[in-house]
């Protein structure tokens, strides 16, 4: 019963190249918390959402729960982020820059 209404999700798992990763269908999810970890010495992760199934992805503001700041991307690791999924159908964390190691991005969606 403790995990009812929760969906664990892996956007990227120890990747060493840029890419869009796995998109999460958030039609029935209210928010997603996610973390970025890994050994990469340099990286940029862009938070993106879309509001229609056949639409384009756009940068989306997320809340850094570590600092309470808003951003649509990060170059840091070891932080906890949250997105409000109201009105979105999909969410992803695209890696646009990576070097010197790998990144893993995992999250948890709550219905």
ABEGO torsion letter per residue (X at the ends): XAABGBBBBBABBGBABBEAEBBBBAAABABBBBBBBEABABBBBBBBBBABAABBBBBBBBBBAAAGBBBABBABBGBBBBBBABGBABBBBBBABBBGEBBBBBBBBBX
